[in-house]
Amino acid sequence: MRWANGQESSGVCTGTTNWSTSITLIQGINLITVTAYDAAGNTGFDSLTVTYTPLETLPSVTITDPTTSSTYDATQSTLNISGTRIGRLRDYRGKMGKRPRGQWRLHRNHELERIGHYSV
């Protein structure tokens, strides 16, 4: 028993009468064909078209400097912070304005909501 995902990839199934396999899909349309062979060289096959649309990875942000804690006591009036971002990048500067102070919540539908305010 063999499988093929269009011209992208192929492999061997586990089992004969009852068989299984794991196939890594590509984004978009995948034409999966499974083919059985017998000792005389005869073949039989079946196909399945699978459309793979990955779930969107929502962005997340982590502050890593000057602390990874949720609080920080500053001794100077200017604070330099840095961190990491994971996920899709989207420009929210228009909604946040030129000086986006405060706390913001990013919803799953990519709407940005101001939820608090603080001064540094």
VENURQUI-V364137 format. One record per backbone hydrogen bond with DSSP energy under -0.5 kcal/mol. NH is the residue of the N-H (numbers start at 1). CO is the residue of the C=O. E is the energy in kcal/mol with one decimal. If there is no record, write none. Layout:
NH,CO,E
NH,CO,E
This chain:
2,35,-2.4
3,11,-2.6
4,33,-2.0
5,9,-3.3
6,4,-0.7
6,31,-2.2
8,5,-2.1
9,5,-0.9
11,3,-2.2
13,1,-2.2
14,20,-3.2
16,18,-0.5
19,17,-0.5
20,14,-1.9
25,23,-0.6
28,52,-3.0
30,50,-3.0
32,30,-0.8
32,48,-3.0
33,4,-2.6
33,31,-0.5
34,46,-2.8
35,2,-3.0
36,44,-3.3
38,42,-1.9
41,38,-1.9
44,36,-1.8
46,34,-1.9
48,32,-2.6
50,30,-3.1
50,48,-0.6
52,28,-3.4
52,50,-0.7
53,51,-0.6
58,56,-0.8
60,86,-2.5
62,84,-2.5
64,82,-2.5
65,82,-1.9
74,72,-0.7
81,79,-0.6
82,65,-2.1
84,62,-2.4
86,60,-2.6
88,57,-1.5
92,90,-0.7
95,92,-0.5
96,92,-2.3
97,93,-2.0
101,99,-2.5
103,116,-1.1
105,113,-2.9
107,105,-0.6
107,111,-2.8
110,107,-2.3
113,105,-2.5
115,103,-2.6
116,103,-1.2
